[in-house]
Amino acid sequence: LLALILMGFGLALNAQQELKTYYDNGSLKSVYVYTDAQNYTVKNYFQNGKIKETGAFVNGKMHGNWVNYHENGN
């Protein structure tokens, strides 16, 4: 039983955490998916719900390609 509890605890530590923020009007503002405090992906949205930008942080710094969109979708 102790081994199963420890395995479950270990899996929980490795699980990704998702944090969502919202504008005052209730529409989605951002989604952060954390693997840990320094490594996560980000999706930001305009108030109209369209995607604004996507990217990632590795070791607390912007990493790789970040894609930014105009509010018209381009």
PDB file of N, CA, C, O and CB in Angstrom:
ATOM      1  N   LEU A   1       0.833  -1.202   0.000  1.00  0.00           N
ATOM      2  CA  LEU A   1       0.000   0.000   0.000  1.00  0.00           C
ATOM      3  C   LEU A   1       0.870   1.255   0.000  1.00  0.00           C
ATOM      4  O   LEU A   1       0.581   2.212  -0.718  1.00  0.00           O
ATOM      5  CB  LEU A   1      -0.944   0.004   1.218  1.00  0.00           C
ATOM      6  N   LEU A   2       1.918   1.253   0.791  1.00  0.00           N
ATOM      7  CA  LEU A   2       2.817   2.398   0.839  1.00  0.00           C
ATOM      8  C   LEU A   2       3.471   2.641  -0.527  1.00  0.00           C
ATOM      9  O   LEU A   2       3.628   3.786  -0.951  1.00  0.00           O
ATOM     10  CB  LEU A   2       3.892   2.182   1.914  1.00  0.00           C
ATOM     11  N   ALA A   3       3.848   1.561  -1.205  1.00  0.00           N
ATOM     12  CA  ALA A   3       4.461   1.688  -2.528  1.00  0.00           C
ATOM     13  C   ALA A   3       3.494   2.335  -3.511  1.00  0.00           C
ATOM     14  O   ALA A   3       3.906   3.176  -4.311  1.00  0.00           O
ATOM     15  CB  ALA A   3       4.906   0.314  -3.051  1.00  0.00           C
ATOM     16  N   LEU A   4       2.214   1.962  -3.469  1.00  0.00           N
ATOM     17  CA  LEU A   4       1.216   2.552  -4.363  1.00  0.00           C
ATOM     18  C   LEU A   4       1.024   4.040  -4.056  1.00  0.00           C
ATOM     19  O   LEU A   4       0.877   4.848  -4.973  1.00  0.00           O
ATOM     20  CB  LEU A   4      -0.128   1.803  -4.238  1.00  0.00           C
ATOM     21  N   ILE A   5       1.025   4.394  -2.804  1.00  0.00           N
ATOM     22  CA  ILE A   5       0.874   5.801  -2.426  1.00  0.00           C
ATOM     23  C   ILE A   5       2.059   6.610  -2.937  1.00  0.00           C
ATOM     24  O   ILE A   5       1.887   7.699  -3.484  1.00  0.00           O
ATOM     25  CB  ILE A   5       0.744   5.947  -0.893  1.00  0.00           C
ATOM     26  N   LEU A   6       3.258   6.075  -2.756  1.00  0.00           N
ATOM     27  CA  LEU A   6       4.451   6.783  -3.227  1.00  0.00           C
ATOM     28  C   LEU A   6       4.472   6.902  -4.744  1.00  0.00           C
ATOM     29  O   LEU A   6       4.902   7.925  -5.277  1.00  0.00           O
ATOM     30  CB  LEU A   6       5.710   6.073  -2.748  1.00  0.00           C
ATOM     31  N   MET A   7       4.016   5.872  -5.444  1.00  0.00           N
ATOM     32  CA  MET A   7       3.942   5.939  -6.901  1.00  0.00           C
ATOM     33  C   MET A   7       2.961   7.024  -7.326  1.00  0.00           C
ATOM     34  O   MET A   7       3.251   7.804  -8.233  1.00  0.00           O
ATOM     35  CB  MET A   7       3.526   4.576  -7.490  1.00  0.00           C
ATOM     36  N   GLY A   8       1.819   7.075  -6.686  1.00  0.00           N
ATOM     37  CA  GLY A   8       0.818   8.089  -7.002  1.00  0.00           C
ATOM     38  C   GLY A   8       1.329   9.486  -6.745  1.00  0.00           C
ATOM     39  O   GLY A   8       1.071  10.402  -7.525  1.00  0.00           O
ATOM     40  N   PHE A   9       2.056   9.653  -5.652  1.00  0.00           N
ATOM     41  CA  PHE A   9       2.647  10.951  -5.328  1.00  0.00           C
ATOM     42  C   PHE A   9       3.679  11.344  -6.379  1.00  0.00           C
ATOM     43  O   PHE A   9       3.731  12.503  -6.791  1.00  0.00           O
ATOM     44  CB  PHE A   9       3.295  10.918  -3.932  1.00  0.00           C
ATOM     45  N   GLY A  10       4.488  10.401  -6.810  1.00  0.00           N
ATOM     46  CA  GLY A  10       5.482  10.660  -7.847  1.00  0.00           C
ATOM     47  C   GLY A  10       4.842  11.052  -9.158  1.00  0.00           C
ATOM     48  O   GLY A  10       5.334  11.952  -9.837  1.00  0.00           O
ATOM     49  N   LEU A  11       3.755  10.398  -9.530  1.00  0.00           N
ATOM     50  CA  LEU A  11       3.050  10.756 -10.761  1.00  0.00           C
ATOM     51  C   LEU A  11       2.452  12.146 -10.658  1.00  0.00           C
ATOM     52  O   LEU A  11       2.465  12.902 -11.630  1.00  0.00           O
ATOM     53  CB  LEU A  11       1.954   9.738 -11.068  1.00  0.00           C
ATOM     54  N   ALA A  12       1.932  12.488  -9.499  1.00  0.00           N
ATOM     55  CA  ALA A  12       1.344  13.810  -9.315  1.00  0.00           C
ATOM     56  C   ALA A  12       2.400  14.899  -9.458  1.00  0.00           C
ATOM     57  O   ALA A  12       2.104  15.975  -9.979  1.00  0.00           O
ATOM     58  CB  ALA A  12       0.667  13.907  -7.946  1.00  0.00           C
ATOM     59  N   LEU A  13       3.610  14.644  -9.012  1.00  0.00           N
ATOM     60  CA  LEU A  13       4.669  15.625  -9.133  1.00  0.00           C
ATOM     61  C   LEU A  13       5.074  15.845 -10.581  1.00  0.00           C
ATOM     62  O   LEU A  13       5.502  16.942 -10.940  1.00  0.00           O
ATOM     63  CB  LEU A  13       5.865  15.197  -8.323  1.00  0.00           C
ATOM     64  N   ASN A  14       4.946  14.824 -11.418  1.00  0.00           N
ATOM     65  CA  ASN A  14       5.328  14.927 -12.820  1.00  0.00           C
ATOM     66  C   ASN A  14       4.194  15.404 -13.709  1.00  0.00           C
ATOM     67  O   ASN A  14       4.410  15.664 -14.893  1.00  0.00           O
ATOM     68  CB  ASN A  14       5.822  13.604 -13.310  1.00  0.00           C
ATOM     69  N   ALA A  15       3.007  15.524 -13.173  1.00  0.00           N
ATOM     70  CA  ALA A  15       1.855  15.932 -13.971  1.00  0.00           C
ATOM     71  C   ALA A  15       1.965  17.404 -14.338  1.00  0.00           C
ATOM     72  O   ALA A  15       2.485  18.207 -13.562  1.00  0.00           O
ATOM     73  CB  ALA A  15       0.545  15.665 -13.212  1.00  0.00           C
ATOM     74  N   GLN A  16       1.478  17.754 -15.511  1.00  0.00           N
ATOM     75  CA  GLN A  16       1.466  19.144 -15.928  1.00  0.00           C
ATOM     76  C   GLN A  16       0.342  19.876 -15.214  1.00  0.00           C
ATOM     77  O   GLN A  16      -0.719  19.309 -14.951  1.00  0.00           O
ATOM     78  CB  GLN A  16       1.312  19.260 -17.457  1.00  0.00           C
ATOM     79  N   GLN A  17       0.584  21.120 -14.911  1.00  0.00           N
ATOM     80  CA  GLN A  17      -0.412  21.978 -14.283  1.00  0.00           C
ATOM     81  C   GLN A  17      -0.861  23.016 -15.295  1.00  0.00           C
ATOM     82  O   GLN A  17      -0.042  23.556 -16.039  1.00  0.00           O
ATOM     83  CB  GLN A  17       0.150  22.657 -13.002  1.00  0.00           C
ATOM     84  N   GLU A  18      -2.151  23.296 -15.328  1.00  0.00           N
ATOM     85  CA  GLU A  18      -2.688  24.290 -16.254  1.00  0.00           C
ATOM     86  C   GLU A  18      -3.308  25.432 -15.463  1.00  0.00           C
ATOM     87  O   GLU A  18      -4.077  25.209 -14.528  1.00  0.00           O
ATOM     88  CB  GLU A  18      -3.733  23.656 -17.209  1.00  0.00           C
ATOM     89  N   LEU A  19      -2.967  26.656 -15.846  1.00  0.00           N
ATOM     90  CA  LEU A  19      -3.521  27.845 -15.211  1.00  0.00           C
ATOM     91  C   LEU A  19      -4.176  28.690 -16.293  1.00  0.00           C
ATOM     92  O   LEU A  19      -3.566  28.968 -17.325  1.00  0.00           O
ATOM     93  CB  LEU A  19      -2.420  28.656 -14.448  1.00  0.00           C
ATOM     94  N   LYS A  20      -5.418  29.096 -16.057  1.00  0.00           N
ATOM     95  CA  LYS A  20      -6.132  29.951 -17.004  1.00  0.00           C
ATOM     96  C   LYS A  20      -6.444  31.276 -16.333  1.00  0.00           C
ATOM     97  O   LYS A  20      -6.799  31.318 -15.155  1.00  0.00           O
ATOM     98  CB  LYS A  20      -7.433  29.269 -17.509  1.00  0.00           C
ATOM     99  N   THR A  21      -6.310  32.364 -17.094  1.00  0.00           N
ATOM    100  CA  THR A  21      -6.714  33.684 -16.620  1.00  0.00           C
ATOM    101  C   THR A  21      -7.798  34.202 -17.561  1.00  0.00           C
ATOM    102  O   THR A  21      -7.902  33.783 -18.714  1.00  0.00           O
ATOM    103  CB  THR A  21      -5.491  34.675 -16.553  1.00  0.00           C
ATOM    104  N   TYR A  22      -8.609  35.133 -17.031  1.00  0.00           N
ATOM    105  CA  TYR A  22      -9.758  35.623 -17.778  1.00  0.00           C
ATOM    106  C   TYR A  22      -9.832  37.146 -17.732  1.00  0.00           C
ATOM    107  O   TYR A  22      -9.409  37.772 -16.761  1.00  0.00           O
ATOM    108  CB  TYR A  22     -11.046  35.016 -17.229  1.00  0.00           C
ATOM    109  N   TYR A  23     -10.381  37.735 -18.806  1.00  0.00           N
ATOM    110  CA  TYR A  23     -10.685  39.156 -18.817  1.00  0.00           C
ATOM    111  C   TYR A  23     -11.886  39.416 -17.918  1.00  0.00           C
ATOM    112  O   TYR A  23     -12.593  38.485 -17.531  1.00  0.00           O
ATOM    113  CB  TYR A  23     -10.954  39.656 -20.257  1.00  0.00           C
ATOM    114  N   ASP A  24     -12.115  40.685 -17.587  1.00  0.00           N
ATOM    115  CA  ASP A  24     -13.262  41.044 -16.739  1.00  0.00           C
ATOM    116  C   ASP A  24     -14.588  40.639 -17.357  1.00  0.00           C
ATOM    117  O   ASP A  24     -15.558  40.389 -16.642  1.00  0.00           O
ATOM    118  CB  ASP A  24     -13.267  42.536 -16.472  1.00  0.00           C
ATOM    119  N   ASN A  25     -14.638  40.571 -18.690  1.00  0.00           N
ATOM    120  CA  ASN A  25     -15.886  40.186 -19.354  1.00  0.00           C
ATOM    121  C   ASN A  25     -16.097  38.668 -19.377  1.00  0.00           C
ATOM    122  O   ASN A  25     -17.098  38.186 -19.907  1.00  0.00           O
ATOM    123  CB  ASN A  25     -15.899  40.724 -20.774  1.00  0.00           C
ATOM    124  N   GLY A  26     -15.150  37.919 -18.802  1.00  0.00           N
ATOM    125  CA  GLY A  26     -15.283  36.464 -18.720  1.00  0.00           C
ATOM    126  C   GLY A  26     -14.620  35.692 -19.831  1.00  0.00           C
ATOM    127  O   GLY A  26     -14.544  34.466 -19.764  1.00  0.00           O
ATOM    128  N   SER A  27     -14.135  36.377 -20.859  1.00  0.00           N
ATOM    129  CA  SER A  27     -13.479  35.653 -21.949  1.00  0.00           C
ATOM    130  C   SER A  27     -12.062  35.251 -21.532  1.00  0.00           C
ATOM    131  O   SER A  27     -11.429  35.910 -20.707  1.00  0.00           O
ATOM    132  CB  SER A  27     -13.442  36.517 -23.238  1.00  0.00           C
ATOM    133  N   LEU A  28     -11.588  34.169 -22.116  1.00  0.00           N
ATOM    134  CA  LEU A  28     -10.279  33.617 -21.804  1.00  0.00           C
ATOM    135  C   LEU A  28      -9.177  34.596 -22.194  1.00  0.00           C
ATOM    136  O   LEU A  28      -9.181  35.126 -23.305  1.00  0.00           O
ATOM    137  CB  LEU A  28     -10.080  32.277 -22.517  1.00  0.00           C
ATOM    138  N   LYS A  29      -8.233  34.837 -21.284  1.00  0.00           N
ATOM    139  CA  LYS A  29      -7.121  35.751 -21.530  1.00  0.00           C
ATOM    140  C   LYS A  29      -5.837  34.983 -21.810  1.00  0.00           C
ATOM    141  O   LYS A  29      -5.138  35.286 -22.777  1.00  0.00           O
ATOM    142  CB  LYS A  29      -6.924  36.688 -20.338  1.00  0.00           C
ATOM    143  N   SER A  30      -5.511  33.989 -20.976  1.00  0.00           N
ATOM    144  CA  SER A  30      -4.255  33.253 -21.115  1.00  0.00           C
ATOM    145  C   SER A  30      -4.407  31.835 -20.610  1.00  0.00           C
ATOM    146  O   SER A  30      -5.215  31.550 -19.726  1.00  0.00           O
ATOM    147  CB  SER A  30      -3.128  33.958 -20.364  1.00  0.00           C
ATOM    148  N   VAL A  31      -3.605  30.943 -21.198  1.00  0.00           N
ATOM    149  CA  VAL A  31      -3.492  29.573 -20.715  1.00  0.00           C
ATOM    150  C   VAL A  31      -2.013  29.267 -20.560  1.00  0.00           C
ATOM    151  O   VAL A  31      -1.244  29.368 -21.515  1.00  0.00           O
ATOM    152  CB  VAL A  31      -4.190  28.553 -21.685  1.00  0.00           C
ATOM    153  N   TYR A  32      -1.623  28.895 -19.356  1.00  0.00           N
ATOM    154  CA  TYR A  32      -0.247  28.503 -19.051  1.00  0.00           C
ATOM    155  C   TYR A  32      -0.257  27.023 -18.712  1.00  0.00           C
ATOM    156  O   TYR A  32      -1.036  26.585 -17.866  1.00  0.00           O
ATOM    157  CB  TYR A  32       0.356  29.355 -17.872  1.00  0.00           C
ATOM    158  N   VAL A  33       0.595  26.255 -19.360  1.00  0.00           N
ATOM    159  CA  VAL A  33       0.726  24.829 -19.055  1.00  0.00           C
ATOM    160  C   VAL A  33       2.146  24.620 -18.539  1.00  0.00           C
ATOM    161  O   VAL A  33       3.119  24.711 -19.288  1.00  0.00           O
ATOM    162  CB  VAL A  33       0.425  23.919 -20.324  1.00  0.00           C
ATOM    163  N   TYR A  34       2.241  24.336 -17.236  1.00  0.00           N
ATOM    164  CA  TYR A  34       3.520  24.212 -16.550  1.00  0.00           C
ATOM    165  C   TYR A  34       3.970  22.764 -16.454  1.00  0.00           C
ATOM    166  O   TYR A  34       3.184  21.878 -16.119  1.00  0.00           O
ATOM    167  CB  TYR A  34       3.432  24.816 -15.164  1.00  0.00           C
ATOM    168  N   THR A  35       5.237  22.534 -16.751  1.00  0.00           N
ATOM    169  CA  THR A  35       5.856  21.265 -16.380  1.00  0.00           C
ATOM    170  C   THR A  35       6.548  21.451 -15.044  1.00  0.00           C
ATOM    171  O   THR A  35       6.657  20.512 -14.255  1.00  0.00           O
ATOM    172  CB  THR A  35       6.862  20.776 -17.471  1.00  0.00           C
ATOM    173  N   ASP A  36       7.024  22.688 -14.786  1.00  0.00           N
ATOM    174  CA  ASP A  36       7.496  23.126 -13.477  1.00  0.00           C
ATOM    175  C   ASP A  36       7.522  24.652 -13.509  1.00  0.00           C
ATOM    176  O   ASP A  36       7.138  25.256 -14.510  1.00  0.00           O
ATOM    177  CB  ASP A  36       8.923  22.521 -13.131  1.00  0.00           C
ATOM    178  N   ALA A  37       7.969  25.278 -12.425  1.00  0.00           N
ATOM    179  CA  ALA A  37       7.873  26.733 -12.300  1.00  0.00           C
ATOM    180  C   ALA A  37       8.664  27.488 -13.363  1.00  0.00           C
ATOM    181  O   ALA A  37       8.333  28.635 -13.663  1.00  0.00           O
ATOM    182  CB  ALA A  37       8.346  27.153 -10.941  1.00  0.00           C
ATOM    183  N   GLN A  38       9.686  26.887 -13.933  1.00  0.00           N
ATOM    184  CA  GLN A  38      10.540  27.563 -14.902  1.00  0.00           C
ATOM    185  C   GLN A  38      10.295  27.135 -16.344  1.00  0.00           C
ATOM    186  O   GLN A  38      10.868  27.719 -17.264  1.00  0.00           O
ATOM    187  CB  GLN A  38      11.966  27.323 -14.556  1.00  0.00           C
ATOM    188  N   ASN A  39       9.453  26.124 -16.556  1.00  0.00           N
ATOM    189  CA  ASN A  39       9.234  25.560 -17.896  1.00  0.00           C
ATOM    190  C   ASN A  39       7.741  25.434 -18.169  1.00  0.00           C
ATOM    191  O   ASN A  39       7.031  24.670 -17.514  1.00  0.00           O
ATOM    192  CB  ASN A  39       9.925  24.177 -18.036  1.00  0.00           C
ATOM    193  N   TYR A  40       7.285  26.205 -19.156  1.00  0.00           N
ATOM    194  CA  TYR A  40       5.853  26.204 -19.443  1.00  0.00           C
ATOM    195  C   TYR A  40       5.581  26.781 -20.828  1.00  0.00           C
ATOM    196  O   TYR A  40       6.426  27.449 -21.423  1.00  0.00           O
ATOM    197  CB  TYR A  40       5.090  27.002 -18.377  1.00  0.00           C
ATOM    198  N   THR A  41       4.382  26.504 -21.319  1.00  0.00           N
ATOM    199  CA  THR A  41       3.926  27.089 -22.571  1.00  0.00           C
ATOM    200  C   THR A  41       2.862  28.133 -22.265  1.00  0.00           C
ATOM    201  O   THR A  41       2.200  28.081 -21.228  1.00  0.00           O
ATOM    202  CB  THR A  41       3.377  26.000 -23.534  1.00  0.00           C
ATOM    203  N   VAL A  42       2.708  29.076 -23.180  1.00  0.00           N
ATOM    204  CA  VAL A  42       1.772  30.176 -22.997  1.00  0.00           C
ATOM    205  C   VAL A  42       0.934  30.335 -24.254  1.00  0.00           C
ATOM    206  O   VAL A  42       1.449  30.260 -25.370  1.00  0.00           O
ATOM    207  CB  VAL A  42       2.515  31.490 -22.662  1.00  0.00           C
ATOM    208  N   LYS A  43      -0.354  30.554 -24.065  1.00  0.00           N
ATOM    209  CA  LYS A  43      -1.244  30.983 -25.149  1.00  0.00           C
ATOM    210  C   LYS A  43      -2.011  32.185 -24.612  1.00  0.00           C
ATOM    211  O   LYS A  43      -2.714  32.087 -23.606  1.00  0.00           O
ATOM    212  CB  LYS A  43      -2.228  29.815 -25.622  1.00  0.00           C
ATOM    213  N   ASN A  44      -1.869  33.319 -25.294  1.00  0.00           N
ATOM    214  CA  ASN A  44      -2.597  34.530 -24.921  1.00  0.00           C
ATOM    215  C   ASN A  44      -3.658  34.807 -25.968  1.00  0.00           C
ATOM    216  O   ASN A  44      -3.473  34.526 -27.152  1.00  0.00           O
ATOM    217  CB  ASN A  44      -1.637  35.742 -24.773  1.00  0.00           C
ATOM    218  N   TYR A  45      -4.779  35.366 -25.512  1.00  0.00           N
ATOM    219  CA  TYR A  45      -5.931  35.609 -26.385  1.00  0.00           C
ATOM    220  C   TYR A  45      -6.362  37.068 -26.315  1.00  0.00           C
ATOM    221  O   TYR A  45      -6.195  37.728 -25.289  1.00  0.00           O
ATOM    222  CB  TYR A  45      -7.105  34.692 -26.001  1.00  0.00           C
ATOM    223  N   PHE A  46      -6.920  37.563 -27.424  1.00  0.00           N
ATOM    224  CA  PHE A  46      -7.580  38.857 -27.426  1.00  0.00           C
ATOM    225  C   PHE A  46      -8.916  38.721 -26.697  1.00  0.00           C
ATOM    226  O   PHE A  46      -9.394  37.609 -26.476  1.00  0.00           O
ATOM    227  CB  PHE A  46      -7.781  39.383 -28.880  1.00  0.00           C
ATOM    228  N   GLN A  47      -9.518  39.851 -26.326  1.00  0.00           N
ATOM    229  CA  GLN A  47     -10.812  39.798 -25.642  1.00  0.00           C
ATOM    230  C   GLN A  47     -11.909  39.192 -26.507  1.00  0.00           C
ATOM    231  O   GLN A  47     -12.901  38.686 -25.984  1.00  0.00           O
ATOM    232  CB  GLN A  47     -11.222  41.187 -25.209  1.00  0.00           C
ATOM    233  N   ASN A  48     -11.738  39.238 -27.827  1.00  0.00           N
ATOM    234  CA  ASN A  48     -12.747  38.656 -28.712  1.00  0.00           C
ATOM    235  C   ASN A  48     -12.609  37.136 -28.833  1.00  0.00           C
ATOM    236  O   ASN A  48     -13.389  36.497 -29.540  1.00  0.00           O
ATOM    237  CB  ASN A  48     -12.652  39.290 -30.089  1.00  0.00           C
ATOM    238  N   GLY A  49     -11.614  36.553 -28.141  1.00  0.00           N
ATOM    239  CA  GLY A  49     -11.440  35.100 -28.136  1.00  0.00           C
ATOM    240  C   GLY A  49     -10.442  34.569 -29.143  1.00  0.00           C
ATOM    241  O   GLY A  49     -10.091  33.390 -29.103  1.00  0.00           O
ATOM    242  N   LYS A  50      -9.976  35.423 -30.052  1.00  0.00           N
ATOM    243  CA  LYS A  50      -8.998  34.973 -31.043  1.00  0.00           C
ATOM    244  C   LYS A  50      -7.614  34.904 -30.410  1.00  0.00           C
ATOM    245  O   LYS A  50      -7.297  35.656 -29.488  1.00  0.00           O
ATOM    246  CB  LYS A  50      -8.985  35.915 -32.274  1.00  0.00           C
ATOM    247  N   ILE A  51      -6.800  33.990 -30.920  1.00  0.00           N
ATOM    248  CA  ILE A  51      -5.448  33.799 -30.391  1.00  0.00           C
ATOM    249  C   ILE A  51      -4.594  35.038 -30.651  1.00  0.00           C
ATOM    250  O   ILE A  51      -4.633  35.606 -31.743  1.00  0.00           O
ATOM    251  CB  ILE A  51      -4.789  32.551 -31.020  1.00  0.00           C
ATOM    252  N   LYS A  52      -3.832  35.449 -29.657  1.00  0.00           N
ATOM    253  CA  LYS A  52      -2.962  36.616 -29.747  1.00  0.00           C
ATOM    254  C   LYS A  52      -1.505  36.201 -29.932  1.00  0.00           C
ATOM    255  O   LYS A  52      -0.814  36.744 -30.794  1.00  0.00           O
ATOM    256  CB  LYS A  52      -3.109  37.486 -28.497  1.00  0.00           C
ATOM    257  N   GLU A  53      -1.030  35.242 -29.131  1.00  0.00           N
ATOM    258  CA  GLU A  53       0.346  34.763 -29.257  1.00  0.00           C
ATOM    259  C   GLU A  53       0.500  33.416 -28.568  1.00  0.00           C
ATOM    260  O   GLU A  53      -0.266  33.051 -27.677  1.00  0.00           O
ATOM    261  CB  GLU A  53       1.335  35.782 -28.663  1.00  0.00           C
ATOM    262  N   THR A  54       1.520  32.694 -29.016  1.00  0.00           N
ATOM    263  CA  THR A  54       1.866  31.422 -28.386  1.00  0.00           C
ATOM    264  C   THR A  54       3.382  31.348 -28.267  1.00  0.00           C
ATOM    265  O   THR A  54       4.117  31.898 -29.087  1.00  0.00           O
ATOM    266  CB  THR A  54       1.304  30.207 -29.203  1.00  0.00           C
ATOM    267  N   GLY A  55       3.826  30.661 -27.234  1.00  0.00           N
ATOM    268  CA  GLY A  55       5.258  30.492 -27.060  1.00  0.00           C
ATOM    269  C   GLY A  55       5.567  29.645 -25.841  1.00  0.00           C
ATOM    270  O   GLY A  55       4.671  29.094 -25.202  1.00  0.00           O
ATOM    271  N   ALA A  56       6.850  29.553 -25.533  1.00  0.00           N
ATOM    272  CA  ALA A  56       7.284  28.707 -24.423  1.00  0.00           C
ATOM    273  C   ALA A  56       8.402  29.384 -23.639  1.00  0.00           C
ATOM    274  O   ALA A  56       9.139  30.222 -24.159  1.00  0.00           O
ATOM    275  CB  ALA A  56       7.750  27.335 -24.938  1.00  0.00           C
ATOM    276  N   PHE A  57       8.500  28.999 -22.387  1.00  0.00           N
ATOM    277  CA  PHE A  57       9.594  29.400 -21.518  1.00  0.00           C
ATOM    278  C   PHE A  57      10.349  28.153 -21.091  1.00  0.00           C
ATOM    279  O   PHE A  57       9.743  27.155 -20.699  1.00  0.00           O
ATOM    280  CB  PHE A  57       9.077  30.192 -20.285  1.00  0.00           C
ATOM    281  N   VAL A  58      11.665  28.210 -21.165  1.00  0.00           N
ATOM    282  CA  VAL A  58      12.532  27.131 -20.689  1.00  0.00           C
ATOM    283  C   VAL A  58      13.532  27.777 -19.733  1.00  0.00           C
ATOM    284  O   VAL A  58      14.194  28.757 -20.074  1.00  0.00           O
ATOM    285  CB  VAL A  58      13.264  26.374 -21.889  1.00  0.00           C
ATOM    286  N   ASN A  59      13.628  27.221 -18.558  1.00  0.00           N
ATOM    287  CA  ASN A  59      14.493  27.778 -17.509  1.00  0.00           C
ATOM    288  C   ASN A  59      14.182  29.251 -17.259  1.00  0.00           C
ATOM    289  O   ASN A  59      15.082  30.047 -16.993  1.00  0.00           O
ATOM    290  CB  ASN A  59      15.971  27.614 -17.893  1.00  0.00           C
ATOM    291  N   GLY A  60      12.897  29.605 -17.345  1.00  0.00           N
ATOM    292  CA  GLY A  60      12.443  30.950 -17.036  1.00  0.00           C
ATOM    293  C   GLY A  60      12.665  31.985 -18.117  1.00  0.00           C
ATOM    294  O   GLY A  60      12.385  33.164 -17.904  1.00  0.00           O
ATOM    295  N   LYS A  61      13.166  31.570 -19.283  1.00  0.00           N
ATOM    296  CA  LYS A  61      13.429  32.505 -20.373  1.00  0.00           C
ATOM    297  C   LYS A  61      12.647  32.107 -21.616  1.00  0.00           C
ATOM    298  O   LYS A  61      12.403  30.927 -21.869  1.00  0.00           O
ATOM    299  CB  LYS A  61      14.933  32.563 -20.686  1.00  0.00           C
ATOM    300  N   MET A  62      12.255  33.129 -22.393  1.00  0.00           N
ATOM    301  CA  MET A  62      11.560  32.841 -23.651  1.00  0.00           C
ATOM    302  C   MET A  62      12.430  31.918 -24.483  1.00  0.00           C
ATOM    303  O   MET A  62      13.646  32.093 -24.569  1.00  0.00           O
ATOM    304  CB  MET A  62      11.233  34.152 -24.436  1.00  0.00           C
ATOM    305  N   HIS A  63      11.782  30.922 -25.100  1.00  0.00           N
ATOM    306  CA  HIS A  63      12.528  29.894 -25.810  1.00  0.00           C
ATOM    307  C   HIS A  63      11.825  29.533 -27.110  1.00  0.00           C
ATOM    308  O   HIS A  63      10.600  29.422 -27.152  1.00  0.00           O
ATOM    309  CB  HIS A  63      12.704  28.650 -24.933  1.00  0.00           C
ATOM    310  N   GLY A  64      12.598  29.351 -28.158  1.00  0.00           N
ATOM    311  CA  GLY A  64      12.048  28.874 -29.424  1.00  0.00           C
ATOM    312  C   GLY A  64      11.216  29.919 -30.131  1.00  0.00           C
ATOM    313  O   GLY A  64      11.339  31.118 -29.883  1.00  0.00           O
ATOM    314  N   ASN A  65      10.373  29.436 -31.013  1.00  0.00           N
ATOM    315  CA  ASN A  65       9.532  30.317 -31.817  1.00  0.00           C
ATOM    316  C   ASN A  65       8.335  30.807 -31.017  1.00  0.00           C
ATOM    317  O   ASN A  65       7.639  30.029 -30.364  1.00  0.00           O
ATOM    318  CB  ASN A  65       9.061  29.599 -33.082  1.00  0.00           C
ATOM    319  N   TRP A  66       8.116  32.098 -31.082  1.00  0.00           N
ATOM    320  CA  TRP A  66       6.901  32.717 -30.561  1.00  0.00           C
ATOM    321  C   TRP A  66       6.130  33.223 -31.771  1.00  0.00           C
ATOM    322  O   TRP A  66       6.697  33.848 -32.667  1.00  0.00           O
ATOM    323  CB  TRP A  66       7.217  33.884 -29.530  1.00  0.00           C
ATOM    324  N   VAL A  67       4.848  32.948 -31.784  1.00  0.00           N
ATOM    325  CA  VAL A  67       4.009  33.380 -32.904  1.00  0.00           C
ATOM    326  C   VAL A  67       3.020  34.408 -32.375  1.00  0.00           C
ATOM    327  O   VAL A  67       2.294  34.149 -31.415  1.00  0.00           O
ATOM    328  CB  VAL A  67       3.263  32.165 -33.572  1.00  0.00           C
ATOM    329  N   ASN A  68       2.998  35.577 -33.010  1.00  0.00           N
ATOM    330  CA  ASN A  68       2.083  36.653 -32.652  1.00  0.00           C
ATOM    331  C   ASN A  68       1.088  36.863 -33.782  1.00  0.00           C
ATOM    332  O   ASN A  68       1.440  36.783 -34.959  1.00  0.00           O
ATOM    333  CB  ASN A  68       2.854  37.961 -32.351  1.00  0.00           C
ATOM    334  N   TYR A  69      -0.149  37.130 -33.415  1.00  0.00           N
ATOM    335  CA  TYR A  69      -1.218  37.313 -34.387  1.00  0.00           C
ATOM    336  C   TYR A  69      -1.825  38.699 -34.224  1.00  0.00           C
ATOM    337  O   TYR A  69      -1.886  39.252 -33.126  1.00  0.00           O
ATOM    338  CB  TYR A  69      -2.298  36.223 -34.228  1.00  0.00           C
ATOM    339  N   HIS A  70      -2.269  39.237 -35.343  1.00  0.00           N
ATOM    340  CA  HIS A  70      -3.047  40.469 -35.325  1.00  0.00           C
ATOM    341  C   HIS A  70      -4.466  40.086 -34.918  1.00  0.00           C
ATOM    342  O   HIS A  70      -4.872  38.935 -35.077  1.00  0.00           O
ATOM    343  CB  HIS A  70      -3.018  41.206 -36.728  1.00  0.00           C
ATOM    344  N   GLU A  71      -5.208  41.038 -34.400  1.00  0.00           N
ATOM    345  CA  GLU A  71      -6.572  40.737 -33.954  1.00  0.00           C
ATOM    346  C   GLU A  71      -7.475  40.263 -35.082  1.00  0.00           C
ATOM    347  O   GLU A  71      -8.506  39.642 -34.822  1.00  0.00           O
ATOM    348  CB  GLU A  71      -7.179  41.954 -33.309  1.00  0.00           C
ATOM    349  N   ASN A  72      -7.106  40.547 -36.349  1.00  0.00           N
ATOM    350  CA  ASN A  72      -7.895  40.083 -37.475  1.00  0.00           C
ATOM    351  C   ASN A  72      -7.548  38.639 -37.867  1.00  0.00           C
ATOM    352  O   ASN A  72      -8.126  38.091 -38.805  1.00  0.00           O
ATOM    353  CB  ASN A  72      -7.691  41.007 -38.660  1.00  0.00           C
ATOM    354  N   GLY A  73      -6.587  38.022 -37.131  1.00  0.00           N
ATOM    355  CA  GLY A  73      -6.239  36.632 -37.393  1.00  0.00           C
ATOM    356  C   GLY A  73      -4.955  36.432 -38.185  1.00  0.00           C
ATOM    357  O   GLY A  73      -4.424  35.322 -38.228  1.00  0.00           O
ATOM    358  N   ASN A  74      -4.451  37.485 -38.809  1.00  0.00           N
ATOM    359  CA  ASN A  74      -3.192  37.385 -39.576  1.00  0.00           C
ATOM    360  C   ASN A  74      -1.994  37.355 -38.650  1.00  0.00           C
ATOM    361  O   ASN A  74      -0.857  37.274 -39.115  1.00  0.00           O
ATOM    362  CB  ASN A  74      -3.058  38.559 -40.559  1.00  0.00           C
TER     363      ASN A  74
END
